[in-house]
Amino acid sequence: MNRGIVRLVFASLGLLFFLAMGWTLRESWADSLRQRPGIDEIRRSISLSPWNADAYKTLAQMEEIAGADSAASWRTAAILDPRDPRILISAGIAAELRGDLEESKRFFERAARYSRSWLPNWTLAGFYARRGDREKTVEYLRSAFERSYGTTYAAFQLALDSGVPAVEIPRRILPDSANAHSQFIYFLSDKPVTSETASLIAHSATRYAELAATLPDRSSASVLHAVARLLSGGYGTLAREVWNAGCNRRLVLSTPATEAPIVNGEFGFSFLGTGLDWFMPKQLGVDSLHHPGPGTVKFSFSGNQEPELEMLTQTVVLPPGQAWRVKFEFQTREIEPRQAAFAWTLDGVELPLDQPLSSESWAEGAFAIAAPDRERVARLQLRYTRPVGATRPEGELWIRRIRAEPAE
């Protein structure tokens, strides 16, 4: 190859190398200036790197902090990077604050056009809500929810504040997805539970159970939360319907609730500790053990336990006008009749037992629940209270097969 050509090639490569080095150093210095907290440094950065949209974004933010007009900087940033939703939304907010609603809307709409995510649609919903345009607010809230995967509490509140009744949210705004219904359940649960709210919680929780059953992550949390909230508000029938929807879809691993007010009475499922299932608290001096296989619960008393104990609890739904006789099987070891101060209570009121819970072999115990005048949500508990003058028991109490039968 001709030596002159070789020299020319190497000279060109050297020039390109030095140009690249110069450009890199220039950009590095511009970036360093952008990190400094001052408008003058940002402007010097722009003079070194005039095509950097983030530099104009930073300048606009610094101008706003200083109380200066940031409109030109936001417009330039949007021209340099016309599809970045962060720049477009920030530019739109700045335009709205200075009263240029048409420019603000254009920025927001461009962000929604180029980014099919939650934020641009949520921003537009807020923009129209501030204008009092309910239909546009609903339109963009619906679009935002279709792209939602996280917490949407503020969007539900915006819908209510815009005059959309809560009962219309599932029909007009909420997409038919498990996440959307789950978010709606938690949102409603923070409100006072009225009959309307309770019906909406039950509807969304039932639909959630149907949709979540098809997903790889079959979480029962939203169903159990809905049941607990409905029970706390006294809506036992709706709570039972949601519970059964979860059980039937295998989200809630327990037995469905029937008219009889005992769930998982055979102890065949592990206790969930919430909803309509059993709760067995840990108590000092007592080892409590549930055996789902044989369907038994064992309480082992060390003799050092507290004089009053909550041993087993279930929230029950009692239909109006129906009395019940609840039967169960029990066995004790080394617990004398005078030490067997075990009692079933309903909302703290003792339910008289047919016999003390003291038997070395399996025996049947029973108690009665009176018919309420109206539907009642109550706490059924197995408790221990040490009798005056009696020593604390050191032994075991076994329980199995709790069932409720209609009483004549």
C-alpha positions as CSV (number, residue, x, y, z in Angstrom):
1,M,0.0,0.0,0.0
2,N,1.2,3.5,-0.8
3,R,3.0,5.0,2.2
4,G,1.2,8.3,1.8
5,I,-2.2,6.6,2.0
6,V,-1.1,4.8,5.1
7,R,0.0,8.0,6.7
8,L,-3.3,9.6,5.8
9,V,-5.3,6.8,7.3
10,F,-3.4,6.9,10.6
11,A,-3.6,10.6,10.7
12,S,-7.4,10.4,10.2
13,L,-7.7,7.8,12.9
14,G,-5.7,9.9,15.3
15,L,-7.8,12.9,14.6
16,L,-11.0,10.9,15.2
17,F,-9.5,9.6,18.4
18,F,-8.7,13.0,19.7
19,L,-12.2,14.3,18.6
20,A,-13.9,11.5,20.5
21,M,-11.7,12.1,23.5
22,G,-12.6,15.8,23.4
23,W,-16.3,15.0,23.0
24,T,-16.2,12.6,25.9
25,L,-14.4,15.1,28.2
26,R,-16.8,17.8,27.1
27,E,-19.9,15.6,28.0
28,S,-18.3,14.5,31.3
29,W,-17.7,18.1,32.3
30,A,-21.3,19.1,31.2
31,D,-22.6,16.2,33.3
32,S,-20.5,17.3,36.3
33,L,-21.9,20.8,36.0
34,R,-25.5,19.4,35.9
35,Q,-24.9,17.8,39.3
36,R,-24.2,21.2,40.9
37,P,-27.0,23.1,42.6
38,G,-27.1,26.3,40.6
39,I,-28.7,27.8,37.5
40,D,-25.5,29.2,36.2
41,E,-23.8,25.7,36.3
42,I,-26.8,24.2,34.5
43,R,-26.6,26.9,31.8
44,R,-22.9,26.3,31.4
45,S,-23.7,22.6,31.1
46,I,-26.2,23.3,28.3
47,S,-23.6,25.4,26.4
48,L,-21.3,22.4,26.4
49,S,-24.0,19.9,25.6
50,P,-27.0,21.8,24.0
51,W,-28.8,18.6,22.8
52,N,-29.4,17.1,26.3
53,A,-33.1,17.1,27.2
54,D,-32.4,16.2,30.8
55,A,-30.2,19.4,31.1
56,Y,-33.2,21.5,30.1
57,K,-35.4,19.6,32.4
58,T,-33.0,20.3,35.3
59,L,-32.8,23.9,34.3
60,A,-36.6,24.2,34.2
61,Q,-36.8,22.7,37.7
62,M,-34.1,25.1,39.0
63,E,-36.0,28.1,37.4
64,E,-39.2,27.1,39.2
65,I,-37.4,26.9,42.5
66,A,-36.0,30.3,41.9
67,G,-39.4,31.7,40.9
68,A,-38.3,32.3,37.3
69,D,-40.3,31.5,34.1
70,S,-39.5,27.9,33.2
71,A,-41.8,27.7,30.1
72,A,-39.0,28.0,27.5
73,S,-36.9,25.4,29.2
74,W,-39.7,22.9,29.4
75,R,-40.6,23.4,25.8
76,T,-37.0,22.9,24.7
77,A,-36.7,19.7,26.8
78,A,-39.9,18.4,25.2
79,I,-38.6,19.2,21.7
80,L,-35.3,17.4,22.4
81,D,-37.0,14.3,23.9
82,P,-40.6,14.4,22.6
83,R,-41.6,10.9,23.9
84,D,-40.3,11.0,27.5
85,P,-43.5,10.9,29.7
86,R,-41.5,12.3,32.7
87,I,-40.6,15.4,30.8
88,L,-44.0,15.8,29.1
89,I,-45.9,15.4,32.3
90,S,-43.7,17.8,34.3
91,A,-43.9,20.3,31.4
92,G,-47.7,19.9,31.5
93,I,-47.9,20.5,35.2
94,A,-45.8,23.6,34.9
95,A,-48.0,24.9,32.1
96,E,-51.2,24.2,34.1
97,L,-49.7,26.1,37.1
98,R,-49.0,29.1,35.0
99,G,-52.5,29.0,33.6
100,D,-51.8,27.8,30.1
101,L,-54.4,25.0,30.1
102,E,-54.2,24.3,26.3
103,E,-50.5,23.7,26.4
104,S,-50.8,21.7,29.5
105,K,-53.4,19.4,27.9
106,R,-51.2,19.0,24.8
107,F,-48.3,17.9,26.9
108,F,-50.4,15.4,28.9
109,E,-52.1,14.0,25.8
110,R,-48.7,13.5,24.1
111,A,-47.4,11.6,27.2
112,A,-50.5,9.4,27.1
113,R,-50.0,8.8,23.4
114,Y,-46.4,7.7,23.7
115,S,-46.6,5.9,27.0
116,R,-49.3,3.3,27.6
117,S,-48.7,3.2,31.3
118,W,-50.6,4.3,34.4
119,L,-49.1,7.7,35.1
120,P,-50.1,9.7,31.9
121,N,-53.7,8.5,32.1
122,W,-53.9,9.2,35.8
123,T,-52.5,12.6,35.2
124,L,-55.1,13.4,32.5
125,A,-57.8,12.1,34.9
126,G,-56.6,14.6,37.5
127,F,-56.4,17.4,34.9
128,Y,-60.1,16.9,33.9
129,A,-61.2,16.4,37.5
130,R,-59.8,19.9,38.3
131,R,-61.7,21.2,35.3
132,G,-65.0,19.6,36.6
133,D,-65.3,17.4,33.5
134,R,-66.7,14.2,35.0
135,E,-67.0,12.2,31.8
136,K,-63.4,12.9,30.7
137,T,-62.3,12.1,34.3
138,V,-64.1,8.7,34.1
139,E,-62.6,8.0,30.6
140,Y,-59.0,8.5,31.7
141,L,-59.5,6.8,35.0
142,R,-60.8,3.8,33.2
143,S,-57.7,3.9,30.9
144,A,-55.4,4.3,33.9
145,F,-56.9,1.3,35.7
146,E,-56.5,-0.9,32.6
147,R,-52.7,-0.3,33.0
148,S,-52.6,-0.5,36.8
149,Y,-50.6,-3.1,38.7
150,G,-50.0,-1.3,42.0
151,T,-51.9,0.6,44.6
152,T,-54.8,2.7,43.2
153,Y,-56.3,4.2,46.4
154,A,-56.0,7.8,45.2
155,A,-57.7,7.0,41.9
156,F,-60.8,5.6,43.7
157,Q,-60.9,8.7,45.9
158,L,-60.6,10.9,42.8
159,A,-63.6,9.2,41.3
160,L,-65.7,9.8,44.4
161,D,-64.5,13.4,44.7
162,S,-65.5,13.9,41.0
163,G,-69.1,12.9,41.8
164,V,-69.0,9.2,40.6
165,P,-71.0,7.2,43.1
166,A,-69.1,4.2,44.6
167,V,-71.8,1.8,43.2
168,E,-70.9,3.0,39.7
169,I,-67.2,2.5,40.0
170,P,-67.2,-1.3,39.1
171,R,-69.4,-0.7,36.0
172,R,-67.8,2.5,34.7
173,I,-64.2,2.5,35.8
174,L,-63.0,-0.8,37.2
175,P,-61.5,-3.3,34.7
176,D,-62.5,-6.9,35.3
177,S,-59.1,-8.0,36.7
178,A,-58.1,-9.6,40.0
179,N,-55.8,-6.8,40.9
180,A,-58.4,-4.1,40.2
181,H,-61.0,-5.9,42.4
182,S,-58.5,-6.5,45.1
183,Q,-57.6,-2.8,45.2
184,F,-61.3,-1.8,45.3
185,I,-61.8,-4.2,48.3
186,Y,-59.1,-2.5,50.3
187,F,-60.2,0.9,49.4
188,L,-63.8,0.2,50.5
189,S,-62.6,-1.4,53.7
190,D,-61.2,1.9,54.9
191,K,-64.7,3.4,54.6
192,P,-67.6,3.0,57.1
193,V,-69.3,-0.3,56.2
194,T,-72.8,0.6,55.2
195,S,-75.2,-1.8,53.4
196,E,-74.1,-0.3,50.1
197,T,-70.4,-0.6,50.9
198,A,-70.8,-4.1,52.2
199,S,-72.6,-5.2,49.0
200,L,-69.8,-3.7,46.9
201,I,-67.1,-5.4,49.0
202,A,-68.9,-8.8,48.7
203,H,-69.3,-8.3,44.9
204,S,-65.7,-7.5,44.3
205,A,-64.4,-10.2,46.6
206,T,-66.5,-12.8,44.9
207,R,-65.4,-11.7,41.5
208,Y,-61.8,-11.6,42.7
209,A,-62.0,-15.2,43.9
210,E,-63.2,-16.2,40.4
211,L,-60.5,-14.3,38.6
212,A,-57.6,-15.1,41.0
213,A,-58.4,-18.9,40.8
214,T,-57.0,-18.8,37.3
215,L,-53.7,-17.1,38.2
216,P,-50.5,-18.8,39.1
217,D,-50.3,-16.8,42.3
218,R,-53.6,-17.9,44.0
219,S,-53.6,-15.5,46.9
220,S,-56.5,-15.6,49.4
221,A,-55.5,-12.4,51.2
222,S,-58.1,-10.2,49.5
223,V,-60.9,-12.7,50.2
224,L,-60.0,-13.1,53.8
225,H,-59.7,-9.3,54.2
226,A,-63.1,-8.8,52.8
227,V,-64.6,-11.5,55.1
228,A,-63.0,-10.0,58.1
229,R,-64.3,-6.5,57.2
230,L,-67.8,-7.7,56.6
231,L,-67.9,-9.6,59.9
232,S,-66.6,-6.5,61.7
233,G,-69.5,-4.5,60.2
234,G,-72.1,-7.2,61.2
235,Y,-72.8,-8.4,57.6
236,G,-72.6,-12.1,58.4
237,T,-74.6,-13.4,55.4
238,L,-72.4,-11.5,52.9
239,A,-69.3,-12.6,54.7
240,R,-70.4,-16.2,54.5
241,E,-71.0,-15.8,50.7
242,V,-67.5,-14.4,50.2
243,W,-66.0,-17.1,52.4
244,N,-67.8,-19.8,50.3
245,A,-66.6,-18.2,47.0
246,G,-63.0,-18.5,48.3
247,C,-63.5,-22.1,49.5
248,N,-65.2,-23.2,46.3
249,R,-62.3,-21.7,44.2
250,R,-59.7,-23.4,46.5
251,L,-58.3,-20.0,47.5
252,V,-59.4,-20.4,51.1
253,L,-58.4,-23.8,52.3
254,S,-61.2,-24.6,54.8
255,T,-64.7,-25.9,54.7
256,P,-67.6,-23.8,53.3
257,A,-70.0,-22.1,55.7
258,T,-73.5,-23.5,55.9
259,E,-76.5,-22.3,57.9
260,A,-75.0,-24.2,60.8
261,P,-72.7,-21.8,62.6
262,I,-69.5,-23.9,62.8
263,V,-66.8,-24.0,60.1
264,N,-64.0,-26.6,60.0
265,G,-65.6,-28.4,62.9
266,E,-63.8,-31.6,62.0
267,F,-60.5,-29.8,62.3
268,G,-59.5,-31.3,59.0
269,F,-57.9,-28.1,57.7
270,S,-55.1,-26.1,59.3
271,F,-56.5,-23.2,61.2
272,L,-56.4,-19.9,59.3
273,G,-56.8,-17.7,62.4
274,T,-59.1,-15.3,60.6
275,G,-62.5,-15.0,58.8
276,L,-64.8,-17.8,59.8
277,D,-62.1,-20.3,60.7
278,W,-60.6,-21.1,64.1
279,F,-58.1,-19.0,65.9
280,M,-55.9,-20.7,68.5
281,P,-53.8,-18.1,70.4
282,K,-50.5,-19.0,72.0
283,Q,-50.7,-18.9,75.8
284,L,-47.9,-18.9,78.4
285,G,-47.7,-22.3,80.1
286,V,-50.0,-24.0,77.5
287,D,-48.8,-26.1,74.5
288,S,-51.6,-26.0,71.9
289,L,-51.4,-28.3,69.0
290,H,-53.7,-28.9,66.1
291,H,-53.6,-32.3,64.3
292,P,-55.4,-31.8,60.9
293,G,-54.9,-35.5,60.0
294,P,-56.8,-37.2,62.9
295,G,-58.8,-33.9,63.4
296,T,-58.0,-33.2,67.0
297,V,-56.8,-30.3,69.1
298,K,-54.7,-30.9,72.2
299,F,-54.0,-28.5,75.0
300,S,-51.2,-29.4,77.4
301,F,-51.2,-27.5,80.7
302,S,-47.9,-27.1,82.6
303,G,-49.5,-25.9,85.8
304,N,-47.9,-22.5,85.3
305,Q,-50.5,-21.1,83.0
306,E,-52.5,-17.9,83.7
307,P,-55.7,-18.2,85.8
308,E,-57.8,-17.1,82.8
309,L,-57.1,-18.2,79.2
310,E,-58.6,-17.9,75.7
311,M,-58.0,-21.3,74.1
312,L,-60.0,-21.5,70.9
313,T,-62.1,-18.9,69.1
314,Q,-64.3,-18.8,66.0
315,T,-66.6,-16.0,64.7
316,V,-70.0,-17.5,64.0
317,V,-73.0,-16.2,62.0
318,L,-76.3,-17.0,63.6
319,P,-79.4,-16.7,61.5
320,P,-82.5,-15.1,63.1
321,G,-85.0,-17.3,64.8
322,Q,-82.9,-20.5,64.9
323,A,-81.5,-22.1,68.1
324,W,-78.7,-24.6,68.0
325,R,-77.3,-27.4,70.0
326,V,-73.6,-27.7,69.6
327,K,-72.0,-31.1,70.3
328,F,-68.3,-32.0,70.5
329,E,-66.1,-34.8,71.7
330,F,-63.5,-34.4,74.4
331,Q,-61.0,-36.3,76.5
332,T,-58.8,-35.3,79.4
333,R,-55.7,-36.7,81.1
334,E,-54.8,-36.0,84.7
335,I,-57.4,-33.3,85.0
336,E,-59.9,-33.7,87.9
337,P,-63.5,-32.5,87.6
338,R,-62.9,-29.7,90.1
339,Q,-60.0,-28.5,88.0
340,A,-61.9,-28.8,84.7
341,A,-63.1,-25.2,84.7
342,F,-63.4,-25.1,80.9
343,A,-66.4,-23.2,79.4
344,W,-67.7,-22.2,76.0
345,T,-68.8,-18.6,75.8
346,L,-70.6,-16.5,73.2
347,D,-69.5,-12.9,73.2
348,G,-68.2,-13.4,76.7
349,V,-71.4,-15.0,78.1
350,E,-71.0,-18.5,79.3
351,L,-73.0,-21.3,77.6
352,P,-73.8,-24.0,80.2
353,L,-72.3,-27.4,79.5
354,D,-74.0,-30.7,80.0
355,Q,-71.1,-31.9,82.1
356,P,-67.6,-30.8,83.2
357,L,-64.8,-31.5,80.7
358,S,-63.1,-34.2,82.6
359,S,-63.0,-37.8,81.2
360,E,-60.2,-40.2,80.7
361,S,-61.9,-41.7,77.7
362,W,-63.6,-39.9,74.8
363,A,-67.0,-38.4,75.8
364,E,-69.5,-36.1,74.3
365,G,-70.1,-32.6,75.5
366,A,-72.8,-30.2,74.4
367,F,-74.2,-26.7,75.0
368,A,-77.0,-24.6,73.5
369,I,-77.1,-21.4,71.6
370,A,-80.4,-19.5,71.8
371,A,-82.1,-18.2,68.7
372,P,-81.4,-14.5,68.1
373,D,-84.1,-12.1,67.0
374,R,-82.1,-11.0,64.0
375,E,-78.9,-12.2,62.3
376,R,-76.0,-12.1,64.8
377,V,-72.3,-12.2,64.3
378,A,-70.7,-13.4,67.5
379,R,-67.5,-14.8,69.0
380,L,-67.6,-18.4,70.2
381,Q,-64.8,-19.2,72.6
382,L,-63.5,-22.1,74.6
383,R,-62.0,-20.6,77.8
384,Y,-60.4,-21.7,81.0
385,T,-60.9,-19.9,84.3
386,R,-59.3,-21.4,87.5
387,P,-61.9,-22.0,90.2
388,V,-61.3,-20.3,93.5
389,G,-59.3,-22.7,95.8
390,A,-58.4,-25.2,93.1
391,T,-54.9,-25.9,91.9
392,R,-54.0,-25.2,88.3
393,P,-54.3,-28.3,86.2
394,E,-51.2,-30.2,84.9
395,G,-52.6,-32.4,82.2
396,E,-54.2,-32.5,78.8
397,L,-57.5,-31.6,77.2
398,W,-58.4,-33.0,73.7
399,I,-61.2,-31.7,71.5
400,R,-62.6,-33.1,68.2
401,R,-65.7,-33.1,66.0
402,I,-67.5,-29.9,66.9
403,R,-70.9,-29.7,65.1
404,A,-74.0,-27.6,65.4
405,E,-77.5,-29.1,65.0
406,P,-80.8,-27.2,64.8
407,A,-82.5,-27.2,68.2
408,E,-86.3,-27.8,68.5
